[in-house]
Amino acid sequence: MNHKNLFTQVLLTEARAIEQAAARFDEKTANQLVEIFVLLASTGGSLVISGVGKSGHIAQKIAATFSSLGLPSFFLHPTEAMHGDLGRVSKADAVVLISKSGTTEELLTMLPYLSVPKERIIALVGKIDSPIAKASGTIIDASVEKEACINDLAPTTSTTVALALGDAMAVLYENVLGVSKEKFAINHPAGLLGKSLSLTVDRLMIKSSECPSVNEDATLQDAILVMTQKPVGMCAILNGQTLVGILVEGDIRRAFAKSADAIMTPVKDLITLKPVTLSPSTLAFDALKTMENPTRLLNVAPVVEGAQFVGVLRLHDLFKAGFNSSLSK
């Protein structure tokens, strides 16, 4: 067989198997899953997922996905369960058993010792009339016609279908429990994903006490002096604590280009009135999109609460935190 055709045939075989699994899934099973999810959310129970071999690897990934969405979930190796790990499972939990054959010996050995009632045992199996399926209250049909493996032996199509069904379960949970971006971010505090969902401007900005500012009656000379002492790329022009406008280095260059005597010019004649501002509570990710607006790129932006000047955010600070230009596109 042509190598390219072989490669794409594997993808098509697994894609068809997922489509077939979707066609078999029914409303009754969906409702059973919803009942379990609601119960776990109300009691604080965990979702325990178990499997052996490649199914065990799939179980670990599914458990990680549920945990990321806020439902406590963990992988339970059936052999380790029989040597003490059953103590991790409580009566408030639900269990997912993954098995292509539905006859996995280690799972069948563990089953009688689970403290979880039958109605909270979910069988994700390749044979819906198997012993594991019969011992479960909810059965998800994960059967496949054949593995994508040339010899129909290596778990390929079956593990892909099991993984896809696990993902579908997790997204169903996400929908039922109304997992928002903010709730999701709680479980992802590190990395760019977490920062995009949780890091706000107030945690990156330079506070007003460290920023140059003058009142609106000041001269350009006054502004240059404070900008030299506190170089952040702009000077806030204030009326009390209210932001009137900003003076940036480009404004200074343009002033001297027009007149060598510009040093005593009132800043109110040079400033940008009503500049683009950010709120302290704005997500840094959204601030990046604002500052990298292709029609008006901002290297620095004042941060205001109401009309009160509270700080400055520099594009450099966003880059330093790990954000990059491609994210704002």
C-alpha positions in Angstrom: 0.0 0.0 0.0 1.1 3.5 -0.7 2.6 5.0 2.5 0.5 8.2 2.2 -2.6 6.2 1.7 -1.8 3.9 4.7 -1.3 7.0 6.9 -4.6 8.6 5.9 -6.5 5.3 6.0 -5.7 5.1 9.7 -7.1 8.6 10.3 -10.2 7.8 8.3 -10.8 4.5 10.0 -10.6 6.1 13.5 -12.8 9.0 12.4 -15.5 6.7 11.1 -15.4 4.8 14.4 -15.9 8.0 16.3 -18.9 8.9 14.1 -20.4 5.4 14.7 -19.9 5.8 18.5 -21.7 9.2 18.3 -24.6 7.6 16.4 -25.0 4.9 19.0 -25.1 7.2 22.0 -28.6 7.8 23.2 -30.6 10.2 25.4 -31.0 7.7 28.2 -27.3 7.3 28.6 -26.8 11.1 28.5 -29.4 11.6 31.2 -27.7 8.9 33.4 -24.4 10.7 33.1 -26.0 14.1 33.9 -27.5 12.6 37.1 -24.2 11.3 38.1 -22.4 14.6 37.5 -25.0 16.6 39.4 -24.8 14.1 42.3 -21.0 14.3 42.4 -21.1 18.1 42.4 -23.6 18.2 45.2 -21.8 15.6 47.4 -18.2 16.5 46.6 -17.6 13.0 45.3 -14.8 12.2 42.9 -14.8 10.5 39.5 -12.6 7.5 39.6 -11.4 6.1 36.3 -9.8 2.7 35.8 -8.4 0.6 33.1 -5.4 -1.7 32.2 -2.7 -1.3 29.6 -3.5 1.2 26.9 -7.0 1.7 28.4 -5.2 2.7 31.6 -3.3 5.4 29.7 -6.6 6.7 28.3 -8.2 6.6 31.7 -5.4 8.8 33.1 -5.9 11.4 30.4 -9.7 11.4 30.9 -9.2 11.8 34.7 -6.8 14.7 34.0 -9.4 16.4 31.8 -12.2 16.2 34.4 -9.8 17.5 37.1 -9.0 20.5 34.9 -12.7 21.3 34.7 -13.1 21.2 38.4 -14.4 17.7 39.1 -12.0 15.9 41.4 -10.9 12.9 39.4 -8.1 10.3 39.5 -6.9 7.2 37.8 -7.1 4.0 39.9 -5.0 1.1 38.8 -7.0 -2.1 39.5 -4.1 -4.1 40.7 -2.9 -1.4 43.0 -6.5 -1.0 44.2 -6.4 -4.6 45.5 -3.2 -3.7 47.4 -4.5 -0.7 49.4 -5.6 1.9 46.9 -9.3 1.0 47.3 -9.0 3.3 50.3 -9.0 6.2 47.9 -12.5 5.4 46.8 -15.5 6.5 48.9 -19.2 5.8 48.8 -19.8 9.3 47.4 -17.7 8.6 44.3 -18.5 7.4 40.8 -16.4 5.0 38.8 -15.6 4.7 35.1 -14.3 1.3 33.9 -12.6 1.2 30.5 -12.3 -2.1 28.7 -12.4 -3.0 25.0 -13.4 -6.6 25.7 -15.5 -5.9 28.8 -13.8 -8.9 30.4 -10.6 -7.4 31.7 -9.7 -9.7 34.6 -8.2 -7.0 36.8 -11.3 -4.9 36.6 -13.6 -7.8 37.3 -11.5 -8.8 40.3 -11.7 -5.3 41.7 -15.5 -4.8 41.1 -16.9 -6.7 44.1 -14.7 -4.6 46.4 -15.8 -1.2 45.2 -17.8 0.8 47.8 -19.7 2.5 44.9 -23.3 1.4 44.1 -24.0 0.0 40.7 -25.9 3.1 39.5 -22.7 5.1 39.8 -20.6 2.7 37.9 -20.0 3.6 34.2 -18.8 1.0 31.8 -17.0 2.4 28.7 -16.7 -0.9 26.9 -16.4 -2.5 23.5 -19.0 -5.1 24.2 -22.2 -4.0 25.8 -23.3 -7.5 26.9 -20.0 -8.2 28.7 -19.6 -8.9 32.4 -18.3 -5.4 33.1 -21.2 -3.9 31.3 -23.7 -6.0 33.2 -22.2 -4.9 36.5 -22.6 -1.3 35.6 -25.5 1.1 35.8 -24.5 3.2 32.8 -23.1 1.6 29.6 -21.3 3.6 26.9 -20.8 1.7 23.7 -17.2 2.0 22.6 -17.2 -0.9 20.2 -15.1 -0.7 17.0 -15.3 -2.9 13.8 -11.5 -3.2 13.7 -8.3 -1.7 14.9 -6.4 0.6 12.5 -3.4 -1.6 13.1 -2.5 -3.7 10.0 -2.9 -6.9 12.0 -6.0 -5.7 13.9 -4.1 -6.1 17.2 -2.5 -3.0 18.6 -5.0 -0.7 20.4 -5.5 2.1 18.0 -9.1 2.7 16.9 -10.4 1.4 20.2 -8.3 3.7 22.3 -9.1 6.7 20.1 -12.8 6.1 20.5 -12.5 5.6 24.2 -10.6 8.9 24.5 -13.1 10.7 22.4 -16.0 9.4 24.5 -14.1 10.5 27.6 -13.7 14.0 26.1 -17.4 14.1 25.3 -18.3 13.1 28.9 -16.0 15.9 30.2 -17.6 18.5 27.9 -21.1 17.3 29.0 -20.0 17.8 32.6 -18.6 21.3 31.7 -22.0 22.2 30.2 -24.2 20.8 33.0 -22.2 22.4 35.8 -21.7 25.7 33.9 -17.9 25.8 34.0 -16.9 29.3 33.0 -13.6 30.6 31.8 -13.0 32.0 35.2 -13.7 28.7 37.0 -11.5 26.9 34.5 -8.7 29.4 35.2 -8.7 28.5 38.9 -7.3 25.1 38.0 -4.8 26.5 35.5 -2.9 29.2 37.4 0.4 28.4 35.7 1.5 28.6 32.0 0.2 30.9 29.3 -3.2 29.3 29.3 -3.7 30.2 33.0 -2.3 33.7 32.5 -4.6 34.3 29.5 -7.6 33.4 31.7 -6.7 34.9 35.0 -3.8 37.4 35.0 -5.2 41.0 35.2 -3.7 44.3 34.4 -3.3 45.4 38.1 -0.8 42.6 38.6 1.5 43.7 35.8 1.1 47.5 35.8 3.5 50.0 37.3 1.6 51.7 40.2 0.9 55.4 40.0 3.3 56.1 42.9 6.1 54.9 40.6 4.9 56.8 37.5 5.7 60.3 36.4 2.8 62.7 36.7 2.3 66.5 36.7 -0.8 68.7 37.0 -2.3 70.2 33.9 -0.7 73.6 34.6 2.8 72.2 34.4 5.3 73.0 31.7 7.1 70.6 29.3 10.2 71.2 31.4 8.4 69.9 34.5 7.2 66.8 32.7 10.7 66.0 31.3 12.2 66.2 34.8 9.7 63.7 36.3 10.0 61.5 33.2 13.7 61.4 33.7 13.3 60.4 37.4 10.7 57.8 36.7 11.2 56.5 33.1 8.1 54.4 32.1 7.5 55.8 28.6 4.8 58.4 29.4 3.8 61.1 31.9 0.3 61.3 33.3 -1.3 64.7 33.3 -3.6 65.0 36.2 -6.3 67.3 37.7 -6.1 66.1 41.3 -6.1 62.4 40.8 -8.2 62.5 37.6 -6.4 61.7 34.4 -6.6 64.5 31.9 -4.3 63.2 29.3 -0.8 61.7 28.7 2.5 63.0 27.4 4.7 60.5 25.6 8.2 60.8 24.2 6.9 61.3 20.7 5.0 64.4 21.9 8.3 65.8 23.3 10.2 65.2 20.0 7.5 66.9 18.0 7.4 69.9 20.3 11.1 70.5 19.9 10.9 69.9 16.1 8.5 72.8 16.0 10.4 75.2 18.3 13.7 75.0 20.1 12.1 77.1 22.9 9.4 74.5 23.5 10.8 73.7 27.0 8.4 76.2 28.7 5.4 75.2 26.7 2.4 74.2 28.9 1.9 70.5 28.7 -1.8 70.9 28.2 -0.9 72.2 24.7 1.0 69.0 23.8 -0.8 66.1 25.5 -3.1 63.5 24.1 -6.5 64.1 25.6 -8.8 61.1 26.3 -6.2 58.5 25.6 -7.0 54.8 25.4 -7.1 53.5 29.0 -7.2 50.2 30.7 -9.0 49.0 33.8 -7.1 47.3 36.6 -9.4 44.3 36.3 -9.0 43.9 32.6 -7.4 40.5 31.6 -3.9 41.0 30.5 -4.7 38.9 27.4 -7.4 41.5 26.5 -5.1 44.3 27.3 -2.6 42.9 24.8 -5.3 42.9 22.1 -6.1 46.5 22.9 -2.5 47.7 22.8 -1.7 45.8 19.6 -4.7 47.1 17.7 -3.3 47.4 14.1 -4.9 50.8 13.7 -3.3 52.3 16.8 -0.3 50.4 18.3 0.3 51.4 22.0 3.6 50.8 23.7 2.2 52.2 26.9 -1.3 52.7 28.3 -2.5 54.5 31.4 -4.6 52.4 33.9 -7.6 54.1 35.5 -10.2 53.2 38.0 -13.2 55.3 37.3 -11.4 58.4 36.2 -8.6 58.1 38.7 -5.1 57.4 37.5 -3.8 54.2 39.2 -0.9 53.1 37.0 0.7 52.4 33.7 0.9 49.2 31.7 3.7 48.8 29.1 3.7 46.4 26.2 7.1 45.3 27.4 5.5 44.1 30.7 3.1 41.9 28.8 5.9 40.3 26.7 7.9 39.8 29.9 5.0 37.9 31.4 5.0 35.5 28.5 2.4 37.0 26.2 3.3 37.5 22.5 2.0 39.3 19.5 0.5 36.2 17.9 -2.0 35.9 20.7 -3.6 39.2 20.0 -4.4 38.4 16.4 
